[in-house]
Structures are given as C-alpha cells and as structure tokens.
Amino acid sequence: MEIITLTNLNFLSILQLASPALPVGAYSYSEGLEMLVEKQIIYDVNSLKKWLESELKYGSIRVDGVVMIRGFNAIKNDDLASLKTWNLWLSAFRDTEELRAGSWQMGRSLVQLLTKLAPETVPLSKALGYPCNYAIAFGIAAAHWQINHHAALLAYLHSWANNLITAGVKLIPLGQTAGQELLLSLQTLLNVTMLEILTLEDDNLASCNWGLSLASMQHETQYTRLFRS
C-alpha cells in the first residue's frame, strides 16, 4: 500500500478544501436524511451509523469518489475532454432532481471560490462550463494544489461523512459528543472505502442506492424541511 506523504503546504491545502467552513453550502444538504428521520427509519446514533456504513459500502458516494479521482487525473494529464465527459456522466448518474441540483450548486460554489483563491484556474473553469458537479470541482482543486490523490479521496469521503453526521446531530437530535464518537468510529471504514474506490474500473461503476433515491424523492414534497435535500 502506498504511504501518503504530504508537504506542510499540501496538508494545509487539503484541510482547507475539506473544511466544514468551506463556503460551498454543504451544511444545507442532508441527502434524504431529513425524510428518513421523519419516518423514524433513522432515530438514534446506531441507526445513523448503519445508514452511513451502508452508503460507504454500497452507495453512490463511492461513485462520486471515483469521479473525483477521474477529474483529478484529467487535470494531471491535461485532458479537458475526459474532464467534461466525467462531469456529464455524473450529472446523468444522479437519481433525483434534488441530488443533481445539490451537486451542481456545490460545484458552482467551489468553482467560484477557486477563481478567487487560484485565479490561474479560471480558463479551465470557463472551458469546462456549467453545470459542474462538486466531485469534479473538488478534483480540480486537489490536482491544482498538488495534493496526494489518496489524501484527497480520504478527505472527500471524510467531509461527506462529517456533513451527514452534523445533519443527524440537528435532526435526530444527537449530542455533539455522540456525533464525534460516530465520526471516529467510521475511520477504518473510510480508509477501506478509499482503497476500494481506487481499484474500481470504469465498467464496474455502480451503486445500490434505492434507499437514498426514495428518501430524496420523498423529501422534495416533505411538508416541513430544514435542509435543501
């Protein structure tokens, strides 16, 4: 297994990119979790943990991770055609309007932020066009800042888990300590998922995602909502 090596600047860059404070609007999405809590499918820390574990083992977050790495490699190889192809592919892969809109909104926000933090990426952003999925934008940023691809993928998965746990803390509700204990308990699975994603070939990209899809579709008409998805 490759040992992840990061310079101080690489390390600081990935911390910033994966930070919950990054202004991309991740805090406003629950990815169907709000509907699952209302229906009491998720009701405590253990049921939330089982849901997150299932998503990491079988869900669409794995495909998002693959596409992020494909985008990362496209930037490294100066392959704009591949970058565009994977961006379009991921948009088509989305099961619901909410999930697609969330990915596009966060992607747009990250691209706009990159134009301020790294103006040299502006020509690339213009060439890629809109909409840009969040996974693609994340891959662009990680490649631009020369972050190790293992570290970039692990940070991407960790930020996803952290966001959903934060949503669970608000919705169930859970204590902040319980949320942090849950995040810590997922570390081994996050690392395993990262390694598995890196081995996936293009022809093997699939997910068992019907639970998330149904929750997302029902969330669109949920009467009372705190989150956008």
C-alpha positions as CSV (number, residue, x, y, z in Angstrom):
1,M,0.0,0.0,0.0
2,E,1.3,3.4,-0.9
3,I,2.3,5.6,2.0
4,I,0.6,9.0,1.9
5,T,3.1,11.8,2.0
6,L,2.2,15.4,2.3
7,T,4.3,18.6,2.5
8,N,3.1,21.2,5.0
9,L,1.5,23.2,2.2
10,N,-0.3,20.2,0.8
11,F,-1.5,19.3,4.3
12,L,-2.9,22.8,4.9
13,S,-4.5,22.9,1.4
14,I,-6.4,19.6,2.0
15,L,-7.5,20.8,5.4
16,Q,-8.9,23.9,3.8
17,L,-10.6,22.1,0.9
18,A,-12.3,19.6,3.2
19,S,-13.2,22.0,6.0
20,P,-16.8,22.3,7.1
21,A,-16.3,26.1,6.9
22,L,-15.7,26.0,3.2
23,P,-18.4,28.2,1.7
24,V,-20.0,25.7,-0.7
25,G,-23.3,25.2,1.1
26,A,-22.7,21.6,2.2
27,Y,-24.4,22.3,5.5
28,S,-27.8,22.9,3.8
29,Y,-28.0,19.3,2.4
30,S,-29.0,16.1,4.3
31,E,-29.1,13.8,1.2
32,G,-32.5,12.4,2.2
33,L,-31.6,12.1,5.9
34,E,-34.3,14.6,6.9
35,M,-37.0,12.3,5.4
36,L,-35.5,9.2,7.0
37,V,-35.6,10.8,10.4
38,E,-39.2,12.0,10.0
39,K,-40.2,8.4,9.1
40,Q,-38.2,7.1,12.1
41,I,-36.1,4.9,9.8
42,I,-33.1,6.7,11.4
43,Y,-33.8,7.6,15.0
44,D,-30.6,7.3,17.1
45,V,-26.9,7.1,16.7
46,N,-26.8,3.4,15.9
47,S,-29.4,3.7,13.1
48,L,-27.4,6.6,11.7
49,K,-24.2,4.7,11.8
50,K,-25.8,1.7,10.0
51,W,-27.0,4.1,7.3
52,L,-23.6,5.7,6.8
53,E,-21.9,2.3,6.8
54,S,-24.2,1.0,4.1
55,E,-23.7,4.1,2.0
56,L,-19.9,3.8,2.2
57,K,-20.1,0.1,1.3
58,Y,-22.7,0.2,-1.4
59,G,-23.9,3.8,-2.1
60,S,-23.4,6.5,-4.6
61,I,-20.7,8.2,-2.5
62,R,-18.4,5.5,-3.9
63,V,-19.2,6.6,-7.4
64,D,-18.7,10.2,-6.5
65,G,-15.3,9.3,-5.1
66,V,-14.4,7.6,-8.4
67,V,-15.4,10.6,-10.5
68,M,-13.5,12.9,-8.2
69,I,-10.4,10.9,-8.8
70,R,-11.1,10.7,-12.6
71,G,-11.4,14.5,-12.6
72,F,-8.1,14.8,-10.6
73,N,-6.3,12.6,-13.1
74,A,-7.8,14.5,-16.0
75,I,-6.3,17.7,-14.7
76,K,-2.9,16.0,-14.1
77,N,-2.9,14.7,-17.6
78,D,-4.2,18.0,-19.1
79,D,-7.2,16.1,-20.6
80,L,-10.1,18.5,-20.8
81,A,-12.2,16.1,-22.9
82,S,-12.1,13.5,-20.2
83,L,-12.9,16.1,-17.5
84,K,-16.0,17.1,-19.5
85,T,-17.0,13.6,-20.1
86,W,-16.9,12.6,-16.5
87,N,-18.8,15.7,-15.4
88,L,-21.6,14.9,-17.9
89,W,-21.6,11.3,-16.8
90,L,-22.0,12.1,-13.1
91,S,-24.9,14.5,-13.9
92,A,-26.7,11.7,-15.8
93,F,-25.9,9.3,-13.0
94,R,-28.0,11.3,-10.4
95,D,-31.3,9.6,-9.5
96,T,-33.2,12.6,-8.4
97,E,-33.6,16.3,-9.1
98,E,-32.6,17.2,-5.6
99,L,-29.3,15.3,-5.6
100,R,-28.4,16.6,-9.0
101,A,-29.2,20.2,-8.0
102,G,-27.2,19.9,-4.8
103,S,-24.1,18.6,-6.7
104,W,-24.4,21.4,-9.2
105,Q,-24.8,24.1,-6.6
106,M,-21.9,23.0,-4.5
107,G,-19.8,22.5,-7.6
108,R,-20.6,26.0,-8.8
109,S,-19.8,27.5,-5.4
110,L,-16.4,25.7,-5.2
111,V,-15.5,26.8,-8.8
112,Q,-16.4,30.4,-7.9
113,L,-14.3,30.2,-4.8
114,L,-11.4,28.7,-6.8
115,T,-11.5,31.7,-9.1
116,K,-10.7,33.9,-6.1
117,L,-8.2,31.6,-4.4
118,A,-6.4,30.4,-7.5
119,P,-7.1,32.8,-10.5
120,E,-5.0,30.6,-12.8
121,T,-7.8,28.0,-12.8
122,V,-10.3,30.5,-14.4
123,P,-9.6,29.4,-18.0
124,L,-10.1,25.8,-17.1
125,S,-13.4,26.6,-15.3
126,K,-14.6,28.6,-18.4
127,A,-13.7,25.7,-20.7
128,L,-15.5,23.2,-18.5
129,G,-18.6,25.3,-18.3
130,Y,-21.7,25.0,-16.2
131,P,-23.0,22.9,-14.6
132,C,-20.0,21.5,-12.8
133,N,-20.5,18.7,-10.2
134,Y,-19.0,19.1,-6.8
135,A,-16.9,15.9,-7.2
136,I,-15.3,17.3,-10.4
137,A,-14.7,20.7,-8.8
138,F,-13.1,19.0,-5.8
139,G,-10.8,17.0,-8.1
140,I,-9.8,20.2,-9.9
141,A,-8.8,21.9,-6.7
142,A,-6.9,18.9,-5.3
143,A,-5.0,18.5,-8.5
144,H,-4.2,22.2,-8.7
145,W,-2.8,22.2,-5.2
146,Q,-0.9,19.0,-5.9
147,I,-2.5,17.0,-3.1
148,N,-1.7,13.3,-3.0
149,H,-4.7,11.5,-4.5
150,H,-5.1,9.1,-1.6
151,A,-5.3,12.0,0.8
152,A,-7.7,13.9,-1.5
153,L,-10.1,11.0,-1.7
154,L,-9.9,10.3,2.0
155,A,-10.6,13.9,2.8
156,Y,-13.5,13.9,0.3
157,L,-15.1,10.9,2.0
158,H,-14.5,12.3,5.5
159,S,-16.1,15.6,4.7
160,W,-19.2,13.8,3.3
161,A,-19.5,11.7,6.5
162,N,-18.9,14.8,8.7
163,N,-21.6,16.7,6.9
164,L,-24.2,14.0,7.3
165,I,-23.4,13.4,10.9
166,T,-23.8,17.1,11.5
167,A,-27.2,16.9,9.9
168,G,-28.0,13.9,12.1
169,V,-27.0,15.8,15.2
170,K,-29.5,18.5,14.3
171,L,-32.3,16.3,13.1
172,I,-32.5,13.3,15.4
173,P,-31.2,15.1,17.6
174,L,-27.8,13.8,18.9
175,G,-25.3,15.3,21.2
176,Q,-22.2,16.8,19.7
177,T,-20.0,14.3,21.6
178,A,-22.1,11.4,20.1
179,G,-21.6,12.9,16.7
180,Q,-17.8,13.0,17.1
181,E,-17.7,9.4,18.5
182,L,-19.6,8.3,15.4
183,L,-17.2,10.1,13.1
184,L,-14.3,8.5,14.9
185,S,-15.8,5.0,14.7
186,L,-16.0,5.3,10.9
187,Q,-12.3,6.0,10.3
188,T,-11.4,2.4,9.5
189,L,-14.3,2.0,7.0
190,L,-13.5,5.4,5.4
191,N,-9.9,4.2,4.8
192,V,-11.1,0.8,3.4
193,T,-13.6,2.5,1.2
194,M,-10.9,4.9,-0.1
195,L,-8.7,1.9,-1.1
196,E,-11.5,0.1,-2.7
197,I,-12.6,3.1,-4.8
198,L,-9.1,3.5,-6.2
199,T,-9.3,0.0,-7.6
200,L,-12.7,0.4,-9.4
201,E,-12.6,0.2,-13.2
202,D,-14.9,2.3,-15.4
203,D,-17.0,-0.7,-16.3
204,N,-17.7,-1.5,-12.6
205,L,-19.2,1.8,-11.6
206,A,-22.5,1.1,-9.9
207,S,-24.3,1.5,-6.6
208,C,-27.1,0.0,-4.6
209,N,-28.8,3.3,-3.9
210,W,-32.6,2.8,-3.9
211,G,-33.0,3.8,-0.3
212,L,-31.3,7.2,-0.8
213,S,-33.2,7.7,-4.1
214,L,-36.6,7.1,-2.4
215,A,-35.8,9.3,0.5
216,S,-34.6,12.0,-1.8
217,M,-37.7,11.9,-4.0
218,Q,-40.0,12.0,-0.9
219,H,-38.0,14.9,0.6
220,E,-39.0,17.0,-2.4
221,T,-42.5,17.2,-1.1
222,Q,-41.8,16.9,2.6
223,Y,-44.1,19.4,4.4
224,T,-41.5,20.8,6.9
225,R,-37.9,21.0,5.9
226,L,-34.7,22.3,7.4
227,F,-32.5,21.1,4.6
228,R,-32.5,21.6,0.8
229,S,-32.2,17.8,0.2
